Every structure is written in structure tokens, then in C-alpha cells.
Amino acid sequence: MSRDEILDRLRSEYMGRSLYYYEETDSTNARIRELAGEGAPTGTLAVADMQTAGRGRRGREWSSPPGMNIYMSLLLRPDIDPSDAPMITVIMALAVCEAVTEMTGGKKVPDGTNVLRGMNAGDDMLQARIKWPNDIVVNGRKVCGILTEMNMDDGRIGDVTVGVGINVNQGERELFPEEIRDTATSLKLECGHTIDRSELIASVMERFETEYERFLSAGDLGFMKERYEQLLVSLDREVRVLDPQGEYTGISRGIDAGGELLVETPDGELHRVYAGEVSVRGLYGYV
């Protein structure tokens, strides 16, 4: 993976065209925040082969060894209300999930959408799904996390940084930190072959650009709701909502046009779960 190799594969119009590549850095999110302060344009992408201080949601450490995975962050300057910023995470999750599916064995149908192997197939087929709001899972284990950070300026969004970490070519489960070994995996471990990291980055950028532009025009996610729900690992399954104000369980009923998770509790009430400080787990495990 190199800067020239990524640029050579890009098919997007502007996402990733302003590209900064690092053999090693502390965090690509930190690099993008610096670049944003220097006036870098929307669509600027920072990619690293290794991170020394990668972070996940709520400040958790993100294991970032060299030569194996994708660590990248994207700069956006959307003219939207700050309350709409979480929808960007939902868009990126869809883009990553569809790109991963295609590169690990999914196939396209004539309308351009992906058919996931495994949705109506045997257990030996690969399954890539979205765990709302910011994880991609394959066969029940996490392969990708998304961390979106917003910078405010006089009550408006100054810029948004979307960090994406994808476990791509780790060939041994022992390479994962012990505390996540049971819940994490890599694309290579699941599909059995090495993935071209530069091509996967290019595919994510192309898909994200398309969906992001549609979002800016539409103002919400109604246009992608059906596709997203087809990939939602918890759809119509019991989930536990870990809300600081009190945990509860219910049935996941998909998302609304704002990207919030809809959870139906036993009393029949439909709750809209806003990502923020809330986590959602499967009733008996991670998904």
C-alpha cells in the first residue's frame, strides 16, 4: 500500500483525491484535525500503515499493527445542522459494508446493489453486516469500527472527521489483543485470502461519495433506509440498549430516516435510540 497505489485506484470525484499517506502516525483522526485547521478541503483523506495511538469509540484503544490493515480518516465540511452529523456514521457504515462484501465474495445484481452471500445460503458463505451504529461484523465478529468527531464553530459545524479502521489481512487470531480476541476478526481470516488494501480504500471512497451527496441533497437517510436494514445484523432480533439512564431490552425494528435505531419494547412502545453515549448489544452476546 502506498499513496500512489491508492490514488491510482480511486474512482471517486473528490473523496480521497487530497491524500496524505503515513508509514506511521499516532492517529489519522489527529492528522485530519490538523489538516482541517490548515484549511484542507472536504474529502481530504489521511491513511496510515501503522498507528501508535489509534482510538475507538469512547476513547478505547484501537490495535494498529503495520502492514496488515486500513487506518484512515476523512475530512468533511457539511453545511448541515449539528444534530444531523450522526447520520454521516450511518452512511460510512453502509459504504464500508458494501465495499467489504464485494471484495470478499459478494456479487452485484443489475440495479447495482450488493447481494450478500449468506443471507439465504449455507453457513459456509461469508456474511458482512452492520452493527448499528458504527461497526461492521463478519460471521458475528467485528472487522471495522467507525469514529466520527465533530468540530463546532459559532454553533455550526466547522468540520467533521470520520475515522475508519478495518481489520484486513491479519492472518492469525492471536495477533489481536487478548481482550478482543473473541469478538474481533479480519477479512482474511473470514474469506481465506489476502485483500488489496488500496482497492478497498478506493471502493469505500467511491461508495461513500455517492451516498454522501445523496444525503446532502435529501437532508435525511430515507433514500438508503431499505438497503441499510437489509444489512442490519440486529433487525427483528432482541437487543439490549445500554443507556446511562437505564438499560432495557426490546426488538430492533430498523432505523428511521435520521439514522436512529428503532427498538420496540415488550409494552409495544417504539423507542428511537440516539447513538451518543448509548450502546446496543445482542441479548446474548456482541451482536
Secondary structure, 3 states (H helix, E strand, C coil): CCHHHHHHHCCCCCCCCCEEEECCECCHHHHHHHHHHCCCCCCCEEEECCECCCECHHHCECCCCCCCCEEEEEEECCCCCHHHCHHHHHHHHHHHHHHHHHHCCCEECCCCCEECCCCCCCCCCCCEEEECCCEEEECCEEEEEEEEEEEEECCEEEEEEEEEEECCCCCCHHHCCHHHCCCECCHHHHHCCCCCHHHHHHHHHHHHHHHHHHHHHHCCCHHHHHHHHHHECCCCCEEEEECCCCCEEEEEEEECCCCCEEEECCCCCEEEECCCCCEEEECCECC
